[in-house]
Amino acid sequence: MISNQILQNTIDGLKNIAHVDLCVLDIDGKEVASTTGDIGNVSAAARDFVESPADSQEIQGYQYFKIYDEQQLEYILICTGSGDNIYMLGKMIAYQIQSLLVAYKERFDKDNFIKNLLLDNLLLVDIYSRAKKLHIQSDARRVAMIIECAGGRDSNVLELTRSCIGSGTDFVTEVDEDNVIVVKDVSDMGKASEITRAAEDILAGLEKEGLTGVRIAYGTVVGEIKEVSRSYKEAKMALDVGKIFFDERKVICYSELGIGRLIYQLPIPLCKMFIKEIFGGRNPDDFDQETLTTIDKFFENSLNVSETSRQLFIHRNTLVYRLDKLQKSTGLDLRVFDDAITFKIALMVVRYMKYMEKFT
């Protein structure tokens, strides 16, 4: 069933083309959409027409047509206007609306299938039988993307995303009130960078439409339709982990999460125990900004003292002094690889804990 607004938009467009007034009624004779307010009370005549065996009929100067959806009577179309070709125009318009019903029903069926596929609500045998019935290729390479907008998803994000995607073998749907999901066919994309570029194109299209705070996360590529739900779950994790450890990035991939996705699955009590063992009673947030900047830059330059001191515009000995000072307070020497790894993980664990505190 298509919405009344879609029907109204459709007959408005058809009126502009055919220069006739149109009215669509349900089988009870109630008006659903109309291009004129002068048609009068036609409910009784429409109900009589529903009971008649005719598919079209002229009643009181108006042309009536029946519109079916798979042999089921769905609407009555009334066409009014002058000219000898009014019957032919009405017949063509009825056919257009009937075709619209079929198209929307097919999209709804596919949308339902994709939703259940993402949520693991289908048996394996049902996945392949329904995919075949809906003419969906079961062995195409696909990836699930999740699109999130700041402040939640409003009603037009879904349609805007569909307009950015365009037609083809991609699917755009939703399974909750927050995000839009794209199941994208990437059969013609051989590199991960191409998928990222496709996500960035969607992002740019949505931002061009005025949406703000858009983030896109996607899972790994799967080769079978039954595995799409796994890619979706990976995308969900990438969206969450990306907010914690990659908050500056608008597009994030599951395969890029690294150790962040392991930390994300740790229980908070275990995290607290680990931080206490590393830093004692001290909170890493107690470090002054100079120390934090030095640490970040040192890791950014792969523990290279010379390059770090150059980028910080300080003498090498000054950097060494800061690292020595940090070693005395934490017992960890960042110039030693094992200590640097421990310290880096500890900082990430602290960041994860701070993020999770927002939800407790």
N, C-alpha and C positions, 0 to 999 in steps of 0.2 A: 504494500500500500504506500503510495506516495503522499506527501504532505499537501495540504490545501494551498500552501504558499507556492509550492512547485507548480501545481495545477494553474494557479492564478497567473504566475509569471509566464507559463506556457501559452495560455489562451490570450494573454495580452500581446505576446509576440506574434501569435497567429492572426490576431485581429489586424495588426499593423501590416501584415503581408496580404491577407485576403480581403480586407476592408469589409468584414461582416462582424456582427455582434454575436457573442457566444455566451452560453450559460451551461454550467455543468451541475447536474443534480445527482444525489445518491439515489438508491433504488426505492427509498421512502418518499422521494419527491422533495427533499430538503436541498436548498442551494449550497453548493460547495465552493464554486468560484464563478464569477460573472464579469463581463466587460460592459454591462449596461444595467441601469436600474429601472428601465422602462418596460421590462418584459412582462410584468404583472404576475398574478397568481397562477402558476402553471402546475402546482403540486398535484392536483387531482388528475389533470390530463396526463402527467408523467406517470402516475401510479397505474392509470388505465393502460398506458403504453407498455409498461413493464409486464402487465398480465397478457398482453397481446402476443401472438406468435411472430409478428413482423420485426425485422431488424431496423427498419427505418419507416417513417410515416410522416405525412403532413397533417398537422392539427392546428386549426384556427390560424392558418397562414404561416405557422412556424414549422421548420423541418426538425424532426426528432430522430436521433440515432442511438443505438445501443452500443455500449463499449464493454467488451468482455476481457476478463483475465483468466486464461486457460478454461474457456467454456463457461466460466462463472460470470454472470452479469454484475458489473462493478459500478458503472455510471450511465447516466442519460445525458446526451449532448443535445442542446437546442441551438439551432443556427437561425439567425434572423438577418434579413437584408433584402435588397431588391436585385433583380436580374434573373436571367434564365439559368445561370450556372450555379445558383445557390445550393441546389441538391448536390452537385458534384463537389463544390467546395466543402460542404458539410461532411460528405463521405470521406474526403481526403483528410480533413481535420480529425475526424473520429479515428481514422487509421493511425494518424500521428500520435494521438493520445494513447491509443492501445499499444503502440510500439514503445511509448514512454513507460507504460506500466510494466511491460516485459523487461525492459532494460533495468529499471529500478529493482524489480524483483530479483533479477539475476545478481545485481550488485549486492543486494541485501543477503541473499543466500551465500555469496562468497564472503561477505563481511562476517556473517555468523560463523562460517567455517573457520576463518582465520582467527577470530576471537577464541573459539573453543580449542583451536590448535595451540595458540599461545598459552592458554591456561591449562593445558594437559587434560582436557575434558573428553578426549576422543580415544577410543580403542585403536590399536594399530591397524586392524582390518578396516575400520571405518575411515581412517585417514585416507587410505589409498582409494577406497571405493568412492568416497565423496569427492576427492580430488579429480578422479576420472570423470565423474558425472558433471562436475562444474568446469571441466576442460582446463584444469590447473595442472601444469607440468609438475610431476612429482620428483624429478631428479635434477631440477635446475639449482644452480648455486645461488644461495640467498643469505642475507644477513638481516638481523632485526635491529632497528634503530628506535630509540626513545627520544622524543622531543619534549622538553620541559620549558615552560615560560614562567617568568617571575610573577608571583601573585596567583599562580594557578592557571588552569586552562579555561578560557572563555569559549563561548559557543561557536565562534567563527574560526578558531585555530584549525579545526579538523578540515574545513573546506579550503582554507588558505593553504594548508599543507598539500591537499589534493591538487590544487592549482599549481603549486610549485613542482610537484611530481609529474603532473601531466598524465596522459593515458599510457597504457602499456601493461607490463606484467608485474608492476609493483602494487602493493596493497597498503592502504592507509586506514587505520581503525583506532579504536580506543577500548580499553578494558577497565578504566577507572575514571574518576573525575579530574585527575591531575595532568595526565600526559597523553600525547598522541604517539601511536606506534606505527612505524613504517616497516613493512617486510619487503625489502628491496631485492630485486633480481640483479645479481652482479656477475652473470655468466660472461659478460663481455669485458669484465675488469680483471686483469691478471695480477695487479699489484695492490698492496694495501693502501698506497698513497692515492690511488684512483678512487677507492671507497671513501677515504677521508675527504677528497676533493668533492665527491658527490654530496657528502654530508654538509660540507661548507657551502655548497651551492644552495642547498635547502635552507640553511641558516641565513644566507644572504637574502634569499627570496622572502623569508618571513620578516626579517628586519626591515626590508624595503616596504613591507606592508604596515610597518609601524609597531611591530611587536618588540618588546624589550626583555632583556634578561633571558634570552633563549639559550638553552644548552642542549647539545645532542650527544648521546652516548650510544655506542653500538657494540654488538658482540662479535664473535668470530664467524667466519663464513662456514656454512653447512651445505652439504651436497645432496641431502635428502629432506623432503618436506617434513618427515617425522621429527627431524632434529631442530626445526625452527624454534620450538619452545626453549631449547637449551641456549640458543643464541639470544633469545629474549631475556632469559634469566641472567645471562652474562652482561647484557646491556643494562639491566637494572642495577647490578653490582657496580658496573663502570660509572653509572650516573652518581651513585652514592659515594663511592670511593673517590671519584673525581672531585666532588665538592670538598673533600677533606684534604687531599694531597695535591690536587691540580686545580685549585679554585680559579686560577687565572685563565684556564683554557675553556673555550666554548665548545670544542669538539673533543671527545675522549673515546678511546677504543679500549676494550677489555684487555687486549694483548699488551697494552702499554702500562698496565697498572703496576706491574712488578710486585715488589714485596708489600705494597700497599694493600693488595687484596688479601694477603695472609693476615696482616695486622687487623684488617677490618673484621675478620672472623674470630678474633680472640675475645674471650669473656673479660669484662671490665675488672673483676677481682684479680685475675691473672696479670693484667696490665699494671695494676697498682702495685702488686708484689714485685714485678720486674723493675718498675721505676724506683721503688724504695731500695732495691738491691743496688741499682746503678748510682743513684744520686743521694742515697741516704734520706735524710729528712728534707733535702733541698729541692725546690721546684725549679726546673729549667727556666721558667718565666722570670726568676729572680736575677738571671744574668742581665747585665746592662746592655744597652743597644749596641755599643761598640763591640762587645764580645759576640753577640748574636750575628752581627754583620760579618765579623771576622770568620766565624764558623761557617756561615752560609757560603761565603766567597771561597773559603778553603776547600769545601766539598765541591763547589761548582768547578774548581780548577783541578779536580782529581788529586788533591793532597799535594799539589806542587807549590812549594814555599816561595820560590822566586816569582812565579807568575801571579800568585795571590798578592804578594807585597807590591808588585808593580801595579796591579789593578786597584789596590787600596791606596795607592800613592803614599806608602810608608816604607821605611827602611826595612830590609830583611831582618835585622836584629830586633826591630820593634815587633815584628810578627812573631819571631821566635819567643820573645819575652811574653807576649800574650798567650801563646800556646803553652808555655811553661806554667804560667799563672793558672790557666785552665786545668792543667794536669794536676796541680797541687790541690785544687778545690774538688776535683771529681775523681782523681786517680786514673784518668784516661788520657793517654798521649795520642792526639789526633794524627801525629806523624807516623804512628804504627798502624798498619792496615787493620788488624783485628780490633784495636781500640776504636778506630774511626768507624768501623762497621757497627760496633756496639753503640757508640754515641749516636750515630745516624738513626739507627732503629729506635733508640730511646726517644729521640726528638719526635719521630713519627708516631710512636705510641702515645706520647703526651698530646700531640695534635689530635689524634683519634679520640682520646679520652675527653678532651675539651669539646669536641664536636658532639659526642654522645651525651654530654651533660645537658645539652639544649633540649633533649627529649626525655629527660628524667625529672 
